[in-house]
Amino acid sequence: MKNQYFGDVGDYGKYGLLRFIAKRGVTIAVNWYLTPDDQSNDGNIRGYLANDRNRVFDPELFDVLQEMNVHKEKNVSRFAQREMIPGAVYFDDIVQPVFADSTLSVTEKRLARERWHQLALAGCFGKELVFMDPDNGLRAGSPTARKDAPKFVYASEVYSYYNRGQDVVYYCHKGRRTEAQWEKAKRTMVEFCPDAAMLGITYHRGTQRSYIFIIHPEKKEFYYDLLKDFLETAWKDCFTEESMEK
């Protein structure tokens, strides 16, 4: 996530989904996987806020995003202060803030990522569901010193939340993958969490955005019914279920 992305059409669906889940009694921790803004034009799809017909999906959320857009508040921390996701906590430290320091070794960069991850674990402690919002989605294995590493959540990081008893949902997108590559990518966590139930839902306004749920087996039916109910709300015109067969 970058602050420059805040409030685009993807955020409307994302926060709509999280609000629905929270209102069903699930406590949520949001780890933004925040990265610094850049000079790109990404995240500027906000024309939907000029059309009040889009309020139908979540009027309260729409009004807040519209107001923040008018005041040019592109900031996740300011959104958190609005308490739009009932009962949520937020972790907004920049991922690997020292990553761009060319004087650091590969080992030092990996240690910086691990320190950041430990702080995130502490910040997200105690909530039932952890939402991870990286720029690009999930990557297999453990964090590396690659230049683009801050843009990804890694499978080992997802597992660390799951292993201590929390369920997880993370953002990802198909990108330029073939259908076969995408089907494989959706099941990246099977190796790390072979017993987990995996559910998926995809938002289709703007660019395709998918949300993959890694759920403890005893919660599978609860989340399956929850997402089924969500797809029967006004959001049904924007979201579809993802096939997640192992």
SULVENZI-V924435 format. One record per helix or strand of 3 or more residues. SS is the DSSP state (a for helix, b for strand). FROM is the first residue (numbers start at 1). TO is the last residue. If there is no record, write none. Layout:
ss->SS from->FROM to->TO
ss->SS from->FROM to->TO
//
This chain:
ss->a from->3 to->5
ss->a from->9 to->23
ss->b from->28 to->31
ss->a from->47 to->50
ss->a from->52 to->57
ss->a from->59 to->70
ss->a from->76 to->81
ss->b from->89 to->91
ss->a from->106 to->123
ss->b from->129 to->132
ss->b from->137 to->139
ss->a from->149 to->151
ss->b from->152 to->154
ss->a from->155 to->163
ss->b from->167 to->172
ss->a from->179 to->186
ss->a from->188 to->190
ss->b from->197 to->203
ss->b from->209 to->215
ss->a from->217 to->230
ss->a from->234 to->237
ss->b from->239 to->242
//
